[in-house]
Amino acid sequence: MAKVMAYVLVQTEPGTSHELVASRSVPGVRMAHSVFGRYDAVLVVAADNLTELSKKVYEAVGRHPHVVKVETLICMPMMAEQPPKKREELRLVTSFHCPSCHALNEVGSKVCFFCGYSFA
């Protein structure tokens, strides 16, 4: 399995992107499509390391005489999946207002946490 992937955006001379898209038969080129927009073709190239990726991009794109501009977007490596965190157990808390200061206190409290009023 390839460790490095890149999207290669290519501008060609008008009407010649089909020749470049035919390079999808080059080893390492996973996909190649003609597109509309600023670029004329997009290739997805995969390799085991950056040196090999560079060679494959040159093989697929650099040898074509009608290529005007190339931009290579190297994909960032995916982070290793981490196991999901345990959900904390929900604890229902009921509260009441202190008759003196109206602060909320937990049921079962003997003294208001805010003003010190005794609930006894």
N, C-alpha and C positions, 0 to 999 in steps of 0.2 A: 504494500500500500504506500502511495506517495506521501511524503511528509511535508512537502512544500507545494503550494498551488498559487497560480497567478492568473489574473485577468489581463489580457494584452489588448489594449485599445489601439487600433490602427487606422490612420488616414492614408488613403491611396489616391492615385490619380483618378479622375472621374471615369466610371465604367469599368474599373479593373479589380474591384473587390472580390469578384467571383473567383479569380485566379488564386487569391490568397486563401479564400475559404476552402478551396480544393486541397489545401495543405493539411486538412484534418486527418489525412492518412499518415502524417509524420508521427512517429512514436512519441508519446507524451502529450500530444494535443488531444484533449478530451472532447472539446466542442469548438466549433467555429461557425460563426453566423455573420452574414451581411446585415447591417443595421442602418437605420435612418438616424440622422443627427450629426453632431460634430465629428464623429468617427464613422468610418465606412465598414469596419469589421471588428468583431470581438472574438477573441480566442480564449479558451481556458486551457492552461498548460500545467501539467503536474510533473514533479520530479522528486527524487529522494533528498536532494540538498540544493543549495543556492547555485553552486557551480554548475551542476547538471541542468538546473532550470535555465540558467543563462545560455547554455549551449543549445537547449531545445527551443528557446525563444528565437535565437539566431537562426537555427535550422528552419523554423517555421516561417519567420518573418524577414529576417535580415537579408536573405538571398533574393527576395523578390524585387525586381527593378522598379516596380510602380509604387513602392511604399514611400510616402512623403514624411510621415511622422508616426512615432510609436510611443505609447505610454504604458508602462507595465505596473500593475497594481498587485503587489505580493500580499497574499492573504495572511492575516495574523493567526498564529496557532490557537486552537481551541483550548480553553481551560479544562482541566480534568474535572469531571463531574464529582461533586461532593454529595454525600448522602444527605437526604433532607433532614432538617433539624426537627427534633421532637417538639410537638406542639405542647405548650405549657397548659397544664390543667386549669380550666377556668374555675374561678372561685367566686361565687355569688356573694356580694356584700350588700347588706341592707343597711340603711343609715337613717338617722333622725336628726332633727335640728335641736340645738341646745336652746332651752327656753330663755337663757340670759343673753347670749351673743349671736344666736342663730347659725353658728358654724355647724357643719355636718359632722356627725360622730357615728362610729360603727355601733350597731346593736350589740349590747353586752358591755359597753364602756361604762365605767363607774364614775369617771370624771371627764369633763369636756377638755379635749386636747388643746383648745385655743385659750379659753378664759379660766379654766380650772374649776368651773361650777360642778358641784357634786350632784349626781343623779339619784342618790339614795333616798 
